[in-house]
């Protein structure tokens, strides 16, 4: 059983008809192929305006809709619950606390109460499905810190629980500002297995436990024993479905979509710099735009030759910081385009609409350079998707050194996203890589992603889970 806040498939009304889209984000990208292969059950919040229309009385349906392979169970939240649990505690408290982007977290008692209530609601939904059976539960991310404890309190002997934390874990100096830090740690230590992207985040978590709770930390086993229960702490760098992406990128349908997008956005004679992100202040989107602006100042010969094609779906606009970021990006696009554009060319194209997976692959294939300038990121799967898409062994990746992916993709051009000069230089280097050097770097990165793909990531966690024994 997989449990996450975000659902893998969303049903929406469009022109009076019910249509579905694949959910956005790294969790979905990573786990959908795993669930299709394992015929499991995925529990998530129902968020689409047509979601209730297509589910049974228990909130369940088979997905993917065009090739049903596993079951999705939707948990329904009220607006008050969603505002407090999701927009409030998850994304105004935990998210900024864990990402070092100088955004102050906001801790509100009422948000915490909703966070507790929704975690309990997820626990009830899971326990109803399990009944008297034994189950392996795999929880995703920071929205459900308390869920492991709620589950173990009610059905501890029936459950073996793993939890993967998809974002960075902060240093203790940052984490100690959280008023509910002990409750969060106790919730996570109810897991049997707790995974992070990299060893550094594991170390940070153990330091937090050491400073905040009475427990025994076994540094050799990398585990914590609290109240007689042991939790293993492990690094598992997440990845993507390399073979699936490579195969789809090679398809005729993606080729046709690529041609259509080139025609739609007049990219025929342009060298495309590609950015694909959810609009979030951790992704370094303004920094990337300002770097392109700086590059055009330093190398005016690049005018009318390069275009930054930025795909950015709006998210979390209920939160003031996200609305401000959206306004900032709009203003930057207008300012930079006004400064550099000519009659037939503008340096930045900003696309707000939802692009499906094939359209994103088509853009990966067409781009000369992919820009990933995250200010802080647990992993960043866009970088790995780009590499997986490049079946031609061409293209260059400009990658922030503050992503988890930078630990693996060392043949990318690594940059400091806080340094505008450094990013602009990185883009210039990427644009001028000799063909053999470009190919050599891409081949190496593709080998790394191919060898450490999503199935190996999932396999490592599942293999570790299977070593646990159910308590009698």
C-alpha positions as a Markdown table, in Angstrom:
| # | Residue | x | y | z |
|---|---|---|---|---|
| 1 | Unk | 0.0 | 0.0 | 0.0 |
| 2 | Unk | 1.3 | 3.4 | -1.0 |
| 3 | Unk | 0.1 | 6.5 | 0.9 |
| 4 | Unk | 0.6 | 10.1 | -0.3 |
| 5 | Unk | -1.2 | 13.4 | -0.2 |
| 6 | Unk | -1.2 | 13.9 | -3.9 |
| 7 | Unk | -3.0 | 11.4 | -6.1 |
| 8 | Unk | -1.5 | 9.8 | -9.2 |
| 9 | Unk | -4.6 | 10.5 | -11.4 |
| 10 | Unk | -7.0 | 13.5 | -11.2 |
| 11 | Unk | -10.4 | 13.6 | -12.7 |
| 12 | Unk | -11.8 | 16.9 | -13.9 |
| 13 | Unk | -14.8 | 18.3 | -15.7 |
| 14 | Unk | -13.9 | 19.7 | -19.1 |
| 15 | Unk | -16.6 | 21.1 | -21.4 |
| 16 | Unk | -19.2 | 19.0 | -19.5 |
| 17 | Unk | -17.2 | 15.8 | -19.8 |
| 18 | Unk | -15.1 | 14.0 | -17.3 |
| 19 | Unk | -11.4 | 13.8 | -18.3 |
| 20 | Unk | -8.3 | 12.7 | -16.3 |
| 21 | Unk | -4.8 | 14.0 | -16.1 |
| 22 | Unk | -1.7 | 12.3 | -14.6 |
| 23 | Unk | -0.8 | 14.1 | -11.4 |
| 24 | Unk | 2.2 | 16.4 | -11.4 |
| 25 | Unk | 5.3 | 16.1 | -9.3 |
| 26 | Unk | 8.2 | 13.9 | -8.4 |
| 27 | Unk | 6.3 | 11.5 | -6.2 |
| 28 | Unk | 3.9 | 10.5 | -9.0 |
| 29 | Unk | 6.7 | 10.4 | -11.6 |
| 30 | Unk | 8.5 | 8.0 | -9.4 |
| 31 | Unk | 5.9 | 5.7 | -8.0 |
| 32 | Unk | 3.2 | 5.3 | -10.7 |
| 33 | Unk | 5.3 | 2.8 | -12.7 |
| 34 | Unk | 6.1 | 0.9 | -9.5 |
| 35 | Unk | 2.4 | 0.6 | -8.6 |
| 36 | Unk | 1.5 | -0.5 | -12.1 |
| 37 | Unk | 4.1 | -3.3 | -11.8 |
| 38 | Unk | 2.9 | -4.4 | -8.4 |
| 39 | Unk | -0.9 | -4.2 | -8.6 |
| 40 | Unk | -1.1 | -2.4 | -5.2 |
| 41 | Unk | -3.4 | 0.0 | -3.5 |
| 42 | Unk | -2.7 | 3.8 | -3.4 |
| 43 | Unk | -4.4 | 6.0 | -0.8 |
| 44 | Unk | -4.4 | 9.7 | -1.5 |
| 45 | Unk | -6.4 | 12.9 | -1.2 |
| 46 | Unk | -9.1 | 13.3 | -3.8 |
| 47 | Unk | -8.5 | 16.7 | -5.3 |
| 48 | Unk | -10.2 | 16.8 | -8.8 |
| 49 | Unk | -13.7 | 18.4 | -9.2 |
| 50 | Unk | -14.9 | 15.2 | -10.9 |
| 51 | Unk | -13.1 | 12.7 | -8.6 |
| 52 | Unk | -16.2 | 11.7 | -6.7 |
| 53 | Unk | -18.1 | 11.1 | -10.0 |
| 54 | Unk | -15.8 | 8.2 | -11.0 |
| 55 | Unk | -15.2 | 6.4 | -7.6 |
| 56 | Unk | -17.4 | 3.8 | -5.9 |
| 57 | Unk | -19.0 | 4.3 | -2.5 |
| 58 | Unk | -15.6 | 3.6 | -0.8 |
| 59 | Unk | -13.9 | 6.3 | -2.8 |
| 60 | Unk | -12.1 | 3.6 | -4.9 |
| 61 | Unk | -11.4 | 3.1 | -8.6 |
| 62 | Unk | -8.9 | 1.2 | -10.8 |
| 63 | Unk | -6.1 | 3.3 | -12.5 |
| 64 | Unk | -4.5 | 4.2 | -14.9 |
| 65 | Unk | -7.9 | 4.8 | -16.6 |
| 66 | Unk | -6.7 | 3.7 | -20.0 |
| 67 | Unk | -4.9 | 0.6 | -18.6 |
| 68 | Unk | -6.1 | -0.3 | -15.1 |
| 69 | Unk | -3.3 | -1.9 | -13.2 |
| 70 | Unk | -3.8 | -0.9 | -9.5 |
| 71 | Unk | -6.4 | 0.6 | -7.1 |
| 72 | Unk | -6.6 | 4.2 | -6.1 |
| 73 | Unk | -8.5 | 5.0 | -2.8 |
| 74 | Unk | -9.4 | 8.7 | -2.4 |
| 75 | Unk | -9.6 | 10.4 | 1.0 |
| 76 | Unk | -12.0 | 13.4 | 1.0 |
| 77 | Unk | -11.0 | 16.6 | 2.9 |
| 78 | Unk | -13.1 | 19.6 | 3.8 |
| 79 | Unk | -11.9 | 23.1 | 2.7 |
| 80 | Unk | -11.0 | 23.9 | 6.3 |
| 81 | Unk | -9.0 | 20.7 | 6.6 |
| 82 | Unk | -7.2 | 21.3 | 3.3 |
| 83 | Unk | -6.4 | 25.0 | 4.2 |
| 84 | Unk | -5.0 | 24.0 | 7.6 |
| 85 | Unk | -3.3 | 20.7 | 6.9 |
| 86 | Unk | -2.0 | 21.3 | 3.3 |
| 87 | Unk | -1.7 | 25.0 | 2.6 |
| 88 | Unk | -1.1 | 25.8 | 6.3 |
| 89 | Unk | 1.1 | 23.4 | 8.2 |
| 90 | Unk | 2.6 | 21.3 | 5.4 |
| 91 | Unk | 3.5 | 24.2 | 3.1 |
| 92 | Unk | 3.8 | 27.3 | 5.3 |
| 93 | Unk | 5.6 | 25.5 | 8.2 |
| 94 | Unk | 7.3 | 22.2 | 7.2 |
| 95 | Unk | 8.2 | 23.1 | 3.5 |
| 96 | Unk | 10.1 | 26.4 | 4.2 |
| 97 | Unk | 11.7 | 25.0 | 7.4 |
| 98 | Unk | 13.2 | 22.1 | 5.3 |
| 99 | Unk | 14.3 | 24.2 | 2.3 |
| 100 | Unk | 17.1 | 26.7 | 3.0 |
| 101 | Unk | 15.8 | 29.5 | 0.9 |
| 102 | Unk | 15.4 | 32.2 | 3.6 |
| 103 | Unk | 11.6 | 31.9 | 3.7 |
| 104 | Unk | 10.4 | 32.1 | 7.3 |
| 105 | Unk | 8.1 | 29.2 | 8.3 |
| 106 | Unk | 4.8 | 30.1 | 9.8 |
| 107 | Unk | 3.5 | 27.9 | 12.7 |
| 108 | Unk | -0.2 | 28.3 | 13.6 |
| 109 | Unk | -1.8 | 26.2 | 16.3 |
| 110 | Unk | -5.0 | 25.8 | 14.2 |
| 111 | Unk | -3.0 | 24.5 | 11.2 |
| 112 | Unk | -1.4 | 21.9 | 13.5 |
| 113 | Unk | -4.8 | 20.7 | 14.7 |
| 114 | Unk | -5.9 | 20.2 | 11.1 |
| 115 | Unk | -2.6 | 18.5 | 10.3 |
| 116 | Unk | -3.3 | 16.0 | 13.2 |
| 117 | Unk | -6.9 | 15.5 | 12.1 |
| 118 | Unk | -6.1 | 14.8 | 8.5 |
| 119 | Unk | -3.3 | 12.4 | 9.5 |
| 120 | Unk | -5.9 | 10.6 | 11.6 |
| 121 | Unk | -8.3 | 10.6 | 8.7 |
| 122 | Unk | -5.7 | 8.9 | 6.5 |
| 123 | Unk | -5.1 | 6.3 | 9.3 |
| 124 | Unk | -8.8 | 5.5 | 9.6 |
| 125 | Unk | -9.0 | 5.0 | 5.8 |
| 126 | Unk | -6.0 | 2.7 | 5.7 |
| 127 | Unk | -7.2 | 0.7 | 8.7 |
| 128 | Unk | -10.6 | 0.2 | 7.1 |
| 129 | Unk | -8.9 | -1.3 | 4.1 |
| 130 | Unk | -6.6 | -3.6 | 6.0 |
| 131 | Unk | -9.2 | -5.1 | 8.4 |
| 132 | Unk | -7.6 | -8.1 | 10.0 |
| 133 | Unk | -5.0 | -8.6 | 7.3 |
| 134 | Unk | -1.3 | -8.0 | 7.5 |
| 135 | Unk | 0.1 | -5.2 | 5.2 |
| 136 | Unk | 3.2 | -3.4 | 4.1 |
| 137 | Unk | 2.6 | 0.3 | 4.1 |
| 138 | Unk | 4.8 | 2.8 | 2.2 |
| 139 | Unk | 4.2 | 6.4 | 3.2 |
| 140 | Unk | 5.3 | 9.3 | 1.1 |
| 141 | Unk | 6.6 | 12.7 | 2.2 |
| 142 | Unk | 6.2 | 15.4 | 4.8 |
| 143 | Unk | 2.4 | 15.7 | 4.7 |
| 144 | Unk | 2.0 | 12.5 | 6.8 |
| 145 | Unk | 4.5 | 12.7 | 9.6 |
| 146 | Unk | 2.1 | 11.5 | 12.3 |
| 147 | Unk | 0.5 | 8.7 | 10.2 |
| 148 | Unk | 3.0 | 6.0 | 11.2 |
| 149 | Unk | 2.3 | 6.5 | 14.9 |
| 150 | Unk | -1.5 | 6.5 | 14.5 |
| 151 | Unk | -1.3 | 3.3 | 12.5 |
| 152 | Unk | 1.1 | 1.5 | 14.9 |
| 153 | Unk | -1.0 | 2.5 | 17.9 |
| 154 | Unk | -4.1 | 0.7 | 16.4 |
| 155 | Unk | -2.6 | -2.2 | 14.4 |
| 156 | Unk | 1.1 | -2.4 | 15.2 |
| 157 | Unk | 1.4 | -6.2 | 14.9 |
| 158 | Unk | -0.2 | -6.3 | 11.5 |
| 159 | Unk | 1.9 | -3.6 | 9.9 |
| 160 | Unk | 5.4 | -3.0 | 8.6 |
| 161 | Unk | 5.8 | 0.6 | 7.6 |
| 162 | Unk | 8.3 | 2.4 | 5.5 |
| 163 | Unk | 8.3 | 6.2 | 5.0 |
| 164 | Unk | 10.2 | 8.1 | 2.3 |
| 165 | Unk | 10.9 | 11.8 | 2.9 |
| 166 | Unk | 11.1 | 13.5 | -0.5 |
| 167 | Unk | 12.5 | 16.9 | 0.6 |
| 168 | Unk | 15.7 | 17.8 | 2.5 |
| 169 | Unk | 15.9 | 17.3 | 6.3 |
| 170 | Unk | 17.2 | 20.5 | 7.8 |
| 171 | Unk | 20.1 | 21.0 | 10.3 |
| 172 | Unk | 19.1 | 20.9 | 13.9 |
| 173 | Unk | 19.7 | 24.6 | 14.3 |
| 174 | Unk | 16.8 | 25.2 | 11.8 |
| 175 | Unk | 14.6 | 22.2 | 13.0 |
| 176 | Unk | 14.6 | 23.3 | 16.6 |
| 177 | Unk | 12.4 | 26.4 | 15.8 |
| 178 | Unk | 9.5 | 24.0 | 15.2 |
| 179 | Unk | 7.1 | 24.0 | 18.1 |
| 180 | Unk | 5.9 | 20.5 | 17.3 |
| 181 | Unk | 9.3 | 19.0 | 16.7 |
| 182 | Unk | 9.0 | 16.2 | 19.3 |
| 183 | Unk | 5.6 | 15.1 | 17.9 |
| 184 | Unk | 7.1 | 15.1 | 14.3 |
| 185 | Unk | 10.1 | 13.0 | 15.4 |
| 186 | Unk | 8.0 | 10.6 | 17.4 |
| 187 | Unk | 5.6 | 10.1 | 14.5 |
| 188 | Unk | 8.5 | 9.3 | 12.1 |
| 189 | Unk | 10.1 | 7.0 | 14.6 |
| 190 | Unk | 7.0 | 4.8 | 14.5 |
| 191 | Unk | 8.2 | 3.7 | 11.0 |
| 192 | Unk | 10.2 | 0.5 | 10.7 |
| 193 | Unk | 12.2 | 2.1 | 7.8 |
| 194 | Unk | 12.7 | 5.8 | 7.2 |
| 195 | Unk | 14.4 | 6.9 | 3.9 |
| 196 | Unk | 16.0 | 10.1 | 2.7 |
| 197 | Unk | 17.6 | 11.0 | -0.6 |
| 198 | Unk | 21.2 | 11.4 | 0.6 |
| 199 | Unk | 23.3 | 10.5 | 3.6 |
| 200 | Unk | 23.6 | 14.1 | 4.7 |
| 201 | Unk | 19.8 | 14.3 | 5.4 |
| 202 | Unk | 20.0 | 11.0 | 7.4 |
| 203 | Unk | 22.8 | 12.6 | 9.5 |
| 204 | Unk | 20.7 | 15.7 | 10.1 |
| 205 | Unk | 17.7 | 13.6 | 11.2 |
| 206 | Unk | 19.8 | 11.6 | 13.6 |
| 207 | Unk | 21.2 | 14.8 | 15.1 |
| 208 | Unk | 17.7 | 16.1 | 15.6 |
| 209 | Unk | 16.7 | 12.9 | 17.4 |
| 210 | Unk | 19.8 | 13.0 | 19.5 |
| 211 | Unk | 19.1 | 16.5 | 20.7 |
| 212 | Unk | 15.4 | 16.3 | 21.1 |
| 213 | Unk | 14.4 | 12.8 | 22.3 |
| 214 | Unk | 15.4 | 10.2 | 24.9 |
| 215 | Unk | 16.5 | 7.3 | 22.6 |
| 216 | Unk | 19.3 | 5.1 | 21.7 |
| 217 | Unk | 21.1 | 5.8 | 18.4 |
| 218 | Unk | 23.1 | 3.0 | 16.9 |
| 219 | Unk | 25.6 | 4.7 | 14.5 |
| 220 | Unk | 26.8 | 1.4 | 13.2 |
| 221 | Unk | 23.4 | 0.1 | 12.2 |
| 222 | Unk | 22.2 | 3.7 | 11.4 |
| 223 | Unk | 19.1 | 3.1 | 13.5 |
| 224 | Unk | 17.2 | 4.7 | 16.4 |
| 225 | Unk | 15.6 | 2.6 | 19.2 |
| 226 | Unk | 12.9 | 4.4 | 21.1 |
| 227 | Unk | 10.4 | 2.7 | 23.5 |
| 228 | Unk | 11.7 | -0.7 | 22.4 |
| 229 | Unk | 11.0 | 0.0 | 18.7 |
| 230 | Unk | 13.8 | 0.2 | 16.2 |
| 231 | Unk | 13.7 | 2.5 | 13.1 |
| 232 | Unk | 16.3 | 2.0 | 10.4 |
| 233 | Unk | 17.5 | 5.3 | 8.7 |
| 234 | Unk | 18.7 | 4.9 | 5.2 |
| 235 | Unk | 19.7 | 7.0 | 2.1 |
| 236 | Unk | 17.8 | 6.0 | -1.1 |
| 237 | Unk | 18.5 | 8.4 | -4.0 |
| 238 | Unk | 15.2 | 8.5 | -5.9 |
| 239 | Unk | 15.2 | 8.2 | -9.7 |
| 240 | Unk | 12.9 | 7.8 | -12.8 |
| 241 | Unk | 11.8 | 5.1 | -15.2 |
| 242 | Unk | 14.7 | 5.4 | -17.5 |
| 243 | Unk | 13.6 | 2.7 | -20.0 |
| 244 | Unk | 10.0 | 3.9 | -20.1 |
| 245 | Unk | 11.0 | 7.5 | -20.7 |
| 246 | Unk | 13.7 | 6.6 | -23.3 |
| 247 | Unk | 11.2 | 4.4 | -25.2 |
| 248 | Unk | 8.4 | 7.1 | -25.1 |
| 249 | Unk | 10.9 | 9.8 | -26.2 |
| 250 | Unk | 11.8 | 7.7 | -29.2 |
| 251 | Unk | 8.1 | 7.3 | -30.3 |
| 252 | Unk | 6.6 | 8.7 | -33.4 |
| 253 | Unk | 3.9 | 10.5 | -31.4 |
| 254 | Unk | 6.4 | 12.4 | -29.4 |
| 255 | Unk | 8.2 | 13.4 | -32.6 |
| 256 | Unk | 5.0 | 14.8 | -34.0 |
| 257 | Unk | 4.3 | 16.7 | -30.8 |
| 258 | Unk | 7.8 | 18.1 | -30.9 |
| 259 | Unk | 7.2 | 19.4 | -34.4 |
| 260 | Unk | 3.8 | 20.9 | -33.4 |
| 261 | Unk | 5.3 | 22.7 | -30.4 |
| 262 | Unk | 8.2 | 24.1 | -32.5 |
| 263 | Unk | 5.7 | 25.5 | -34.9 |
| 264 | Unk | 3.3 | 26.8 | -32.3 |
| 265 | Unk | 6.0 | 28.7 | -30.4 |
| 266 | Unk | 8.1 | 29.7 | -33.5 |
| 267 | Unk | 11.2 | 27.8 | -32.2 |
| 268 | Unk | 12.4 | 26.8 | -35.7 |
| 269 | Unk | 15.6 | 28.8 | -35.6 |
| 270 | Unk | 16.1 | 29.0 | -31.9 |
| 271 | Unk | 18.5 | 27.2 | -29.5 |
| 272 | Unk | 16.2 | 26.4 | -26.7 |
| 273 | Unk | 17.1 | 26.6 | -23.0 |
| 274 | Unk | 14.5 | 24.6 | -21.2 |
| 275 | Unk | 13.1 | 25.1 | -17.7 |
| 276 | Unk | 10.3 | 22.8 | -16.4 |
| 277 | Unk | 9.1 | 23.5 | -12.8 |
| 278 | Unk | 6.2 | 23.9 | -10.5 |
| 279 | Unk | 6.1 | 27.6 | -9.6 |
| 280 | Unk | 7.8 | 27.4 | -6.2 |
| 281 | Unk | 10.3 | 29.7 | -4.5 |
| 282 | Unk | 12.7 | 26.8 | -4.0 |
| 283 | Unk | 13.1 | 26.2 | -7.8 |
| 284 | Unk | 15.3 | 29.2 | -8.6 |
| 285 | Unk | 13.1 | 30.4 | -11.5 |
| 286 | Unk | 13.7 | 34.2 | -11.1 |
| 287 | Unk | 17.5 | 33.4 | -10.7 |
| 288 | Unk | 17.5 | 31.5 | -14.0 |
| 289 | Unk | 15.7 | 34.3 | -15.8 |
| 290 | Unk | 18.1 | 36.9 | -14.5 |
| 291 | Unk | 21.0 | 34.7 | -15.5 |
| 292 | Unk | 19.7 | 34.6 | -19.1 |
| 293 | Unk | 19.3 | 38.4 | -18.9 |
| 294 | Unk | 23.0 | 38.7 | -17.8 |
| 295 | Unk | 24.1 | 36.4 | -20.5 |
| 296 | Unk | 22.5 | 38.5 | -23.2 |
| 297 | Unk | 24.1 | 41.6 | -21.7 |
| 298 | Unk | 27.5 | 40.0 | -21.8 |
| 299 | Unk | 27.1 | 38.2 | -25.2 |
| 300 | Unk | 24.7 | 40.3 | -27.3 |
| 301 | Unk | 25.5 | 38.1 | -30.3 |
| 302 | Unk | 23.2 | 35.5 | -28.7 |
| 303 | Unk | 20.1 | 37.7 | -29.2 |
| 304 | Unk | 17.6 | 36.2 | -31.7 |
| 305 | Unk | 19.5 | 32.9 | -31.3 |
| 306 | Unk | 18.5 | 31.6 | -27.9 |
| 307 | Unk | 15.2 | 31.3 | -26.1 |
| 308 | Unk | 14.5 | 30.4 | -22.5 |
| 309 | Unk | 11.3 | 28.2 | -22.7 |
| 310 | Unk | 10.0 | 28.1 | -19.2 |
| 311 | Unk | 7.1 | 25.7 | -18.3 |
| 312 | Unk | 5.6 | 26.6 | -15.0 |
| 313 | Unk | 2.3 | 25.4 | -13.6 |
| 314 | Unk | 0.9 | 27.7 | -10.9 |
| 315 | Unk | 0.6 | 26.1 | -7.5 |
| 316 | Unk | -0.4 | 27.0 | -3.9 |
| 317 | Unk | -1.7 | 30.5 | -4.9 |
| 318 | Unk | -3.7 | 30.5 | -1.6 |
| 319 | Unk | -0.3 | 31.1 | 0.1 |
| 320 | Unk | 0.8 | 34.8 | -0.1 |
| 321 | Unk | 4.5 | 33.9 | -0.8 |
| 322 | Unk | 3.5 | 31.9 | -3.9 |
| 323 | Unk | 1.3 | 34.6 | -5.2 |
| 324 | Unk | 4.1 | 37.1 | -4.7 |
| 325 | Unk | 6.5 | 34.8 | -6.6 |
| 326 | Unk | 4.0 | 34.4 | -9.5 |
| 327 | Unk | 3.8 | 38.2 | -9.7 |
| 328 | Unk | 7.6 | 38.5 | -9.6 |
| 329 | Unk | 8.0 | 36.0 | -12.4 |
| 330 | Unk | 5.4 | 37.7 | -14.6 |
| 331 | Unk | 7.2 | 41.1 | -14.0 |
| 332 | Unk | 10.6 | 39.6 | -14.8 |
| 333 | Unk | 9.4 | 38.1 | -18.0 |
| 334 | Unk | 7.9 | 41.4 | -19.1 |
| 335 | Unk | 11.0 | 43.4 | -18.0 |
| 336 | Unk | 13.6 | 41.1 | -19.7 |
| 337 | Unk | 11.6 | 40.6 | -22.9 |
| 338 | Unk | 11.1 | 44.4 | -23.2 |
| 339 | Unk | 14.8 | 45.0 | -22.6 |
| 340 | Unk | 16.1 | 42.5 | -25.2 |
| 341 | Unk | 13.3 | 41.6 | -27.7 |
| 342 | Unk | 13.3 | 42.5 | -31.3 |
| 343 | Unk | 10.5 | 42.5 | -33.9 |
| 344 | Unk | 10.6 | 38.8 | -34.4 |
| 345 | Unk | 12.0 | 37.4 | -31.2 |
| 346 | Unk | 11.7 | 37.5 | -27.4 |
| 347 | Unk | 14.2 | 35.9 | -25.1 |
| 348 | Unk | 11.7 | 34.2 | -22.6 |
| 349 | Unk | 8.6 | 32.2 | -23.4 |
| 350 | Unk | 6.6 | 31.4 | -20.3 |
| 351 | Unk | 4.0 | 28.6 | -20.6 |
| 352 | Unk | 1.4 | 28.4 | -17.9 |
| 353 | Unk | -0.8 | 25.6 | -19.2 |
| 354 | Unk | -0.6 | 22.0 | -18.1 |
| 355 | Unk | 1.5 | 20.0 | -20.5 |
| 356 | Unk | 1.1 | 16.3 | -20.6 |
| 357 | Unk | 4.0 | 13.8 | -20.2 |
| 358 | Unk | 4.5 | 13.4 | -24.0 |
| 359 | Unk | 4.6 | 17.2 | -24.5 |
| 360 | Unk | 7.3 | 17.4 | -21.8 |
| 361 | Unk | 9.3 | 14.7 | -23.4 |
| 362 | Unk | 9.0 | 16.5 | -26.7 |
| 363 | Unk | 10.5 | 19.6 | -25.1 |
| 364 | Unk | 13.3 | 17.6 | -23.5 |
| 365 | Unk | 14.1 | 16.2 | -26.9 |
| 366 | Unk | 14.1 | 19.6 | -28.6 |
| 367 | Unk | 16.1 | 21.6 | -26.0 |
| 368 | Unk | 19.8 | 22.2 | -26.3 |
| 369 | Unk | 20.2 | 22.9 | -22.6 |
| 370 | Unk | 18.1 | 22.0 | -19.6 |
| 371 | Unk | 18.3 | 24.5 | -16.7 |
| 372 | Unk | 17.7 | 23.2 | -13.2 |
| 373 | Unk | 18.6 | 26.0 | -10.8 |
| 374 | Unk | 16.9 | 24.9 | -7.6 |
| 375 | Unk | 18.0 | 26.9 | -4.5 |
| 376 | Unk | 17.6 | 23.7 | -2.5 |
| 377 | Unk | 16.1 | 20.4 | -3.6 |
| 378 | Unk | 16.0 | 16.9 | -2.1 |
| 379 | Unk | 16.7 | 15.3 | -5.5 |
| 380 | Unk | 15.1 | 16.9 | -8.6 |
| 381 | Unk | 13.7 | 14.5 | -11.1 |
| 382 | Unk | 13.5 | 16.9 | -13.9 |
| 383 | Unk | 17.2 | 16.6 | -14.4 |
| 384 | Unk | 17.0 | 12.8 | -14.6 |
| 385 | Unk | 13.9 | 12.9 | -16.9 |
| 386 | Unk | 15.9 | 15.2 | -19.3 |
| 387 | Unk | 18.9 | 12.8 | -19.3 |
| 388 | Unk | 16.6 | 9.8 | -19.8 |
| 389 | Unk | 14.9 | 11.6 | -22.8 |
| 390 | Unk | 18.1 | 12.2 | -24.7 |
| 391 | Unk | 18.2 | 9.1 | -26.8 |
| 392 | Unk | 20.4 | 11.0 | -29.2 |
| 393 | Unk | 23.1 | 11.5 | -26.5 |
| 394 | Unk | 23.0 | 15.2 | -27.1 |
| 395 | Unk | 22.1 | 18.2 | -25.0 |
| 396 | Unk | 23.6 | 19.7 | -21.9 |
| 397 | Unk | 22.4 | 19.8 | -18.3 |
| 398 | Unk | 23.1 | 22.9 | -16.2 |
| 399 | Unk | 22.4 | 21.8 | -12.7 |
| 400 | Unk | 22.3 | 23.5 | -9.3 |
| 401 | Unk | 24.9 | 22.2 | -6.8 |
| 402 | Unk | 22.2 | 22.3 | -4.1 |
| 403 | Unk | 20.2 | 19.5 | -5.6 |
| 404 | Unk | 20.5 | 15.9 | -4.5 |
| 405 | Unk | 20.9 | 15.0 | -8.2 |
| 406 | Unk | 24.2 | 16.9 | -8.3 |
| 407 | Unk | 25.7 | 14.1 | -6.1 |
| 408 | Unk | 25.1 | 11.6 | -8.9 |
| 409 | Unk | 25.1 | 13.6 | -12.2 |
| 410 | Unk | 28.6 | 15.0 | -11.8 |
| 411 | Unk | 29.0 | 15.4 | -15.6 |
| 412 | Unk | 26.3 | 18.1 | -15.6 |
| 413 | Unk | 27.6 | 21.7 | -15.6 |
| 414 | Unk | 27.2 | 22.4 | -11.9 |
| 415 | Unk | 26.3 | 26.0 | -10.8 |
| 416 | Unk | 25.6 | 28.1 | -7.7 |
| 417 | Unk | 22.0 | 29.4 | -8.3 |
| 418 | Unk | 22.6 | 32.3 | -5.9 |
| 419 | Unk | 25.4 | 33.6 | -8.2 |
| 420 | Unk | 23.9 | 35.1 | -11.4 |
| 421 | Unk | 27.3 | 35.4 | -13.0 |
| 422 | Unk | 28.0 | 31.7 | -12.3 |
| 423 | Unk | 24.7 | 30.5 | -13.8 |
| 424 | Unk | 25.2 | 32.7 | -16.9 |
| 425 | Unk | 28.7 | 31.3 | -17.4 |
| 426 | Unk | 27.3 | 27.8 | -17.0 |
| 427 | Unk | 24.8 | 28.4 | -19.7 |
| 428 | Unk | 27.5 | 29.8 | -22.0 |
| 429 | Unk | 29.7 | 26.8 | -21.4 |
| 430 | Unk | 26.7 | 24.5 | -22.1 |
| 431 | Unk | 26.0 | 26.3 | -25.4 |
| 432 | Unk | 29.6 | 26.0 | -26.5 |
| 433 | Unk | 30.5 | 22.5 | -25.5 |
| 434 | Unk | 32.3 | 20.7 | -28.3 |
| 435 | Unk | 30.1 | 18.0 | -29.8 |
| 436 | Unk | 32.2 | 15.1 | -28.6 |
| 437 | Unk | 32.4 | 16.5 | -25.1 |
| 438 | Unk | 28.6 | 17.1 | -25.0 |
| 439 | Unk | 28.0 | 13.5 | -26.1 |
| 440 | Unk | 30.6 | 12.1 | -23.6 |
| 441 | Unk | 28.9 | 13.8 | -20.7 |
| 442 | Unk | 25.4 | 12.8 | -21.7 |
| 443 | Unk | 26.4 | 9.1 | -22.2 |
| 444 | Unk | 27.9 | 9.0 | -18.7 |
| 445 | Unk | 24.8 | 10.6 | -17.1 |
| 446 | Unk | 22.5 | 8.3 | -19.0 |
| 447 | Unk | 24.4 | 5.2 | -17.7 |
| 448 | Unk | 24.1 | 6.5 | -14.2 |
| 449 | Unk | 20.3 | 7.0 | -14.4 |
| 450 | Unk | 19.8 | 3.7 | -16.3 |
| 451 | Unk | 21.7 | 1.8 | -13.7 |
| 452 | Unk | 20.0 | 3.5 | -10.7 |
| 453 | Unk | 16.5 | 3.7 | -12.1 |
| 454 | Unk | 13.2 | 4.0 | -10.3 |
| 455 | Unk | 12.7 | 0.2 | -10.1 |
| 456 | Unk | 16.1 | -0.2 | -8.4 |
| 457 | Unk | 15.2 | 2.5 | -5.9 |
| 458 | Unk | 11.9 | 0.9 | -5.1 |
| 459 | Unk | 13.4 | -2.5 | -5.1 |
| 460 | Unk | 16.0 | -1.5 | -2.5 |
| 461 | Unk | 13.3 | -0.2 | -0.2 |
| 462 | Unk | 10.9 | -3.1 | -0.7 |
| 463 | Unk | 13.8 | -5.6 | -0.2 |
| 464 | Unk | 14.7 | -3.9 | 3.1 |
| 465 | Unk | 11.0 | -4.0 | 4.1 |
| 466 | Unk | 10.8 | -7.7 | 3.4 |
| 467 | Unk | 13.6 | -8.4 | 5.9 |
| 468 | Unk | 11.2 | -7.2 | 8.7 |
| 469 | Unk | 9.1 | -9.8 | 10.5 |
| 470 | Unk | 5.5 | -9.2 | 11.6 |
| 471 | Unk | 5.1 | -9.2 | 15.4 |
| 472 | Unk | 3.0 | -12.0 | 16.8 |
